[in-house]
Amino acid sequence: MKLLRVGTAGAERPALLDAEGVLRDLSGLVPDIDGALLADDASLGRIRAAADAGELPALDAAGLRIGPPLGRIGKIVCIGLNYHDHARETGAEPPAEPVIFFKAADTVVGPNDTVLVPRGSSKTDWEVELAVVIGRTARYLESVEDGLAHVAGYAVAHDVSEREFQIERGGTWDKGKNCETFNPLGPWLVTADEVPDPQKLALKLWVNGELKQDGTTGEQIFSVGEVVRYVSQFMTLYPGDVINTGTPAGVALGQPEPKPYLRAGDVVELEIEGLGRQRQEFKDA
């Protein structure tokens, strides 16, 4: 299923995109798309049955904002340097274990919402990423297969980053990762049954119409299942938590000088095979 949330920010309603591309209203069945729903097999089953029976009312998509496909996100765990080609372009050694950092849940915006370039920023960068959404409580998982079994679905994430804040201002990466609007998510939460192999997904990103990133999740150093398993050794993952699984080569940081960092007025578009497409205009904060 392709689950999504539509409407004004803070007042989104749950919806489904059916096989014919028609937007369907889920508000008569469930209050929201969130961790509680993803952990509730019975409610998910009712949505599937209603969709298959053609019982869901259509929504007029014209002019309707698409919000993040997941509400009440618990935490966003991020994996750094998780693509062989990205590690090479930045001159970094592939990590022996996954690099973990966090983004605050309030950095999440819709897939087509405006992204704000922070005040004082000169190195705002782009990163297309596969987001993994947890559907079952995960602690101390023992295998890659067990990790995948705890995934509810997948989405497109844009891990917007400010490299000076991240790398040059001391401390951890978090200062360059948690600026307002720095995690566009969506358009859809695609349930795991529709993604038979998360290691065979193409990822692309364009800046002002120019292709910058053109990769595949097959380049990941640590696979989706291994990432979920590994993270569960250090923290409990709950339904509605998100893991951003890293970005392929092609970010501004890896380009020759002068590096083409983002400025107000730039337009970034990104997509992942089968998971939909985002478009953001950048403006000054």
C-alpha positions in Angstrom: 0.0 0.0 0.0 1.0 3.6 -0.6 0.0 5.5 2.6 0.1 9.2 2.8 -1.1 12.3 4.8 -2.7 15.3 3.0 -3.8 18.7 4.1 -2.4 21.8 5.8 0.6 21.4 8.1 -0.5 20.1 11.5 -3.9 19.1 10.3 -3.2 16.3 7.8 -5.6 13.5 7.2 -4.7 9.9 6.4 -5.0 8.8 2.8 -4.1 6.0 0.4 -3.0 6.1 -3.3 -4.7 3.2 -5.1 -3.3 1.2 -8.0 -5.0 3.5 -10.5 -3.4 6.6 -8.9 -6.6 7.8 -7.3 -6.2 9.4 -3.8 -8.5 7.7 -1.3 -9.7 9.0 2.1 -8.8 6.9 5.1 -10.2 9.2 7.8 -13.3 7.1 8.2 -11.2 4.1 9.2 -8.1 5.4 11.0 -7.3 8.7 12.7 -3.8 9.0 11.3 -0.8 7.2 9.7 1.5 6.8 12.7 3.3 4.2 14.8 0.1 3.0 16.5 -1.4 2.2 13.1 1.7 0.5 11.8 1.8 -1.8 14.8 -1.9 -2.7 14.4 -2.3 -5.5 11.9 -6.0 -5.6 12.3 -6.4 -1.9 11.3 -4.0 -2.3 8.4 -6.0 -5.3 7.3 -9.2 -3.2 7.3 -7.5 -0.6 5.1 -6.4 -3.3 2.7 -9.9 -4.9 2.6 -11.6 -1.6 2.0 -9.2 -0.6 -0.7 -9.6 -4.0 -2.5 -13.4 -3.7 -2.2 -13.4 -0.2 -3.7 -15.1 1.2 -0.5 -12.8 4.1 0.1 -14.1 7.6 -0.9 -12.0 9.5 -3.5 -10.3 12.8 -2.5 -9.8 15.7 -4.9 -6.0 15.9 -5.1 -6.1 19.3 -6.9 -4.2 21.9 -4.8 -4.0 19.5 -1.9 -0.7 19.7 0.1 1.0 16.4 0.7 2.4 16.2 4.2 4.9 13.8 5.7 3.5 10.3 5.4 4.0 9.6 9.0 2.7 11.4 12.1 4.0 11.5 15.6 7.5 10.3 14.7 9.4 9.0 17.8 13.0 9.4 16.7 15.0 9.7 13.5 18.1 7.6 13.6 20.6 8.4 10.8 23.4 6.3 9.3 26.4 8.2 8.1 28.9 7.2 5.3 26.8 4.1 4.4 27.5 4.0 0.7 30.9 2.8 -0.8 30.8 5.5 -3.5 29.9 8.3 -1.0 32.8 7.3 1.3 35.2 7.4 -1.7 34.1 10.8 -2.9 34.5 12.4 0.5 37.9 10.7 1.1 36.7 8.8 4.1 37.5 5.2 5.0 34.4 2.9 4.9 33.4 2.5 8.6 33.9 -0.8 10.3 30.6 -0.3 12.1 27.6 1.9 11.2 28.0 5.6 12.1 24.9 6.7 14.0 23.6 10.2 14.6 20.2 11.7 15.1 17.8 14.2 13.6 15.0 15.7 15.6 11.5 14.7 14.6 10.6 18.4 14.2 12.9 18.7 11.2 10.4 16.7 9.2 8.3 18.5 6.6 6.3 17.4 3.6 8.0 16.3 0.3 7.2 19.5 -1.5 7.4 22.0 1.3 9.9 24.9 1.3 13.3 24.2 2.8 15.0 27.0 4.7 18.7 27.8 4.3 19.9 28.6 7.9 21.1 32.0 8.8 24.8 32.2 8.5 24.9 29.1 6.2 27.4 28.9 3.3 27.5 25.1 2.9 23.9 23.8 2.8 24.0 20.4 1.0 21.7 17.8 -0.4 21.4 14.0 0.3 18.8 11.7 -1.1 18.2 8.8 1.3 16.0 5.7 1.8 14.0 6.1 5.0 13.0 2.9 6.8 9.9 3.1 9.0 9.8 0.7 12.0 6.6 -1.3 12.5 7.4 -3.5 15.5 9.3 -2.9 18.7 12.9 -4.0 18.1 15.5 -4.6 20.8 18.6 -6.8 20.5 17.6 -8.3 17.2 19.8 -11.3 16.2 19.8 -11.4 12.4 19.5 -9.4 9.2 16.3 -11.3 8.5 14.9 -10.3 11.9 15.8 -6.6 11.1 13.8 -6.7 7.9 10.9 -8.3 9.7 10.6 -5.3 11.9 10.2 -2.8 9.0 6.7 -1.5 8.3 7.7 0.3 5.1 9.9 2.7 3.2 9.9 6.4 2.1 12.0 9.0 0.4 14.0 11.2 2.8 16.0 14.3 2.0 18.8 14.5 4.7 19.5 18.2 4.1 22.8 19.1 5.8 24.9 22.2 6.6 28.5 21.1 6.2 30.2 24.0 8.1 27.9 23.5 11.1 28.4 19.7 10.8 32.1 19.4 10.4 33.8 22.7 11.2 32.0 24.0 14.3 33.1 21.4 16.8 31.3 18.5 18.6 29.1 16.0 16.8 27.4 16.2 13.4 24.0 17.1 14.9 24.5 20.9 14.6 24.6 20.5 10.8 21.7 18.1 10.6 18.9 19.6 12.8 18.1 22.9 11.2 14.5 23.8 10.6 12.9 21.9 7.6 16.0 19.7 7.1 14.2 16.4 6.7 11.5 16.4 3.9 9.8 13.0 4.0 7.5 11.3 1.5 5.4 11.5 -0.5 4.3 8.0 0.4 5.0 5.4 3.1 5.1 2.3 0.9 4.5 -0.9 2.9 7.3 -3.4 3.0 5.3 -6.0 1.0 5.6 -3.7 -2.0 9.4 -3.5 -1.7 10.6 -7.1 -2.0 14.3 -6.2 -2.0 15.3 -2.8 -0.5 18.9 -3.3 -1.8 17.7 -3.0 -5.4 16.4 0.6 -5.4 17.6 3.4 -7.6 18.0 6.8 -6.0 18.3 10.1 -7.9 18.6 13.8 -7.1 18.6 16.9 -9.3 19.6 20.5 -8.5 18.0 23.1 -10.8 17.4 20.3 -13.3 20.9 19.0 -13.3 21.3 15.4 -12.2 23.7 15.3 -9.1 23.1 11.9 -7.5 22.4 8.7 -9.4 22.9 5.7 -7.2 21.5 2.4 -5.9 20.9 1.0 -2.5 23.1 -2.0 -3.7 26.1 0.3 -2.9 25.2 0.4 0.8 28.0 -0.8 3.1 25.5 -2.0 5.7 22.2 -3.3 4.3 18.8 -2.2 5.6 18.3 -5.4 7.6 21.8 -5.1 9.1 21.2 -1.5 10.0 18.0 -2.3 11.9 19.6 -5.2 13.7 22.7 -3.1 14.6 20.8 -0.1 15.9 18.6 -2.4 18.0 21.8 -3.3 20.0 22.1 0.2 21.3 18.6 1.5 21.6 15.0 0.2 21.4 13.3 1.0 18.1 9.5 1.6 18.4 6.7 1.6 15.7 6.9 5.0 14.0 10.6 5.5 14.4 12.5 6.3 11.3 16.0 5.3 10.1 17.6 7.4 7.3 20.0 4.9 5.8 22.6 7.1 4.1 23.2 8.7 0.8 25.1 7.7 -2.4 27.8 9.7 -4.1 27.1 13.1 -5.7 26.7 15.5 -2.8 28.2 19.0 -3.0 30.7 18.2 -0.3 32.3 15.6 -2.7 32.6 18.0 -5.6 35.7 20.0 -6.6 36.1 23.6 -5.6 34.1 25.8 -5.7 31.6 23.4 -4.3 28.1 24.0 -5.5 26.3 24.4 -2.2 22.6 25.3 -2.1 21.4 28.9 -2.0 18.0 30.5 -1.8 16.1 30.1 -5.1 17.6 26.7 -5.8 15.2 23.8 -6.6 16.0 20.3 -5.6 14.1 17.2 -6.9 14.7 13.7 -5.7 13.2 10.3 -6.1 13.6 6.6 -5.2 12.3 3.9 -7.5 8.8 2.9 -6.5 8.7 5.3 -3.5 7.8 8.6 -5.2 9.3 12.0 -5.9 10.0 15.2 -3.9 10.5 18.8 -5.0 11.7 21.6 -2.8 12.4 25.3 -3.3 15.1 26.7 -1.0 14.5 30.0 0.7 16.4 32.0 3.4 15.4 31.4 7.0 
